[in-house]
Amino acid sequence: MKSEEKRNVLNMTEGNPLRLLLTFGIPLFLGNLLQQFYNLADTAIAGHILGDVAISEIGATSALYGLIINFAFGLNNGFALSVSRNFGAGNREELKKAVCWMSLLSFALAFALSAFFLLFRHHLLRALQVPSDIIPGALEYLTIILAGIPFTMIYNYESSLMQSVGNSVTPLLLLSFSTVLNIFLDIFFMGQLDMGVRGAAIATVFSQAVAVIIGLFYLVRHYAWLSFGKNEFRAGFAFVRRMLAQGFSMALMSAIYNLGSVILQGSINALGQVYIAAHVGSRRIAEFFFTPGVAIGSAVATFTSQNYGAHKNERIKAGIGSAILIYFIWWIFAMIITFTAVEDVLAVITGSDNPDVIGWAARYLRISVPLIPPMSVLVILRNALQGMTHPILPLTCSALELSGKAVFALFIVPLYGYAAVCICEPSTWIICFMVITLGSLRYRKEFLKGEAS
């Protein structure tokens, strides 16, 4: 491989798994941490400038936006697994085909998703049971966000493509720039121009668009060796079908989980504005604590996929153990914050002085955070199995999570209120942790020796 290529890739088939996961995962972690910091800042800016109503207008549709973001993230990560495997195997011809079809499918689906959700946005708000007094603001915010889906999708495409060959630093730099720009635009649009929640949405879309343009220039300049021509478009139907299967498998794994959150959000919206605001605050901090899951999951998927392509399956088990250790260390930090300073942090983030908002948000966190360990194992094993082209068990666990959230949303939350929301996700984590741990025993020979199960 030429020196220019080596500067922009990380071969994860050689070397210490813990060191490799940290080298690759820390930029991902910092990027996700930065994204969560932006989410916290976005909520704080809206809360301090516009008040609790604005938080509710944004928060009433946050689960839907999370569904779309994670679907795009999963789709591109799934497409990128083909790139990782062929990179690990050193198969340059198949690598270019994978890049070609990843590009084509990602761009086409970006515009299709935007058109679909824009068409049905009014129906989605009704399904989410958004209170009538905040529907105008929520609709205004949601419309702009949905129109910006192509930028979200293409940014995820750029990041996933670079990460598939081991470059997690450049996506971090792009995200850093986008986040800082977003925060400044939030203050300017919501504060100086008094644009309300519309300003927050425009700031998000505009900053993503700028990051997309910079990312495309970077790919053209530094990844010319991944460029493809008309021959790569002639990949057989079986090749494209495998890529679609991998993409939608990862996307569904994310989307099914987030669809459950959308259903649950509907039941929270029905409880009223106080509980919507409390949930926004608690989820902002919870997502901050869950950040390593996204980073480590992506790192494990890339690590596993490269080693699986190189027929070095014996390294996969060591990689999984290293990933669990990293998450455990972070969990200790999350526990300290949760049980010593969480009310103060919530007050800063939400800008609310309502004791009910702060109290319910704190209760949510003190139930969820202690149960991060089973969730972390679940996330890591799901991504490892996807990297080894075993999507059924991860999808089964995601379907169980969806079912659990649906049961809570339809039957338990209406009876017991927000207290039921607090125990919903931890309950599904424990069940899915047991299922995926036992189910992974089916692949124990493949983890250890590279033998088909």
C-alpha angles and dihedrals in degrees: 000000000000120000092248090056094047092057091060103042141062119209105211096185092084131050139028111333094216092051092046093049090049092046091050098031102047094067089046090049092048090047093051090043088053090049090052090047088054091049089051091047092046091054092044093049092048092045097048096041102035106018137228094316092062091049088053093048091054095037095050089070100029093102090054091050089048089053092054094044094049093045089054091044092050094044094054093042089053092050089047092057088075089052091049094049094049091044090052090047092048091234102150097178095053090041092061091048090053092050091048095053094039088057095046096046095044095051094045094048092047093065093038092055093047093051093046097051094042090053093053101034095114091051090048092055091051091048089052090055092231109187112256094237093062099036096099093054094040091050093049091050094044095049093057093044092051092049087056096055093106090060091048092049096046092047089053089048091054093047095046093048092052092044092050089067093042103268108130096147099072094052087052091053092048091049091047091055092045093049095050090047090048094053093050091048091048091056092044098045099039096034112029098027095034092222096151120210089337087070092055091053094047090049091053096048095043094050091049091050092054091049090051092054093049091046093052091052090049093051093050092049103040104027102048087131088069093054117124138201139203093290091066090057088064094070111142124262091252091058094050092044090055091051092049091048092051093045097049092041091059092039093051091047088058097035096049089053092047093043086062088053090051091052090047091048089058091058091047091051088054089058092064144250098304093058093044090055091045091051093048090054095045093046092050090059094038091053088050089055091045091051096102088057092065093043097043092042091055091045092050092048091052093042092048095044095050093047092044090053090049091048091242097129093149088075093058097075091052089050092053092050091049092050092052090050092052092051092047091057090052091048091061089057091048091052093052093052093044096054100037112034111007097117092054091048091049092051091054094045099047099032085220127138093187107121091208092057093048095041097051092044091052092049091053091054096045090056098042104041097058088058097054093107096070089043091052093053089048093053094046096048092046092055094043092053091048089052089054091051094252102127101155099080094045090049091048091055091048089051090051090053090050092049092048093051091046091053091050093045096048102036115010106038093053088056103040104023125211092345087072091051089057093060098036102089097037089054093053092045092057094048094047092044090058092045097049094042092053093039092052089063086077089068098041094114091050092050092051107034109010092249120147112251 
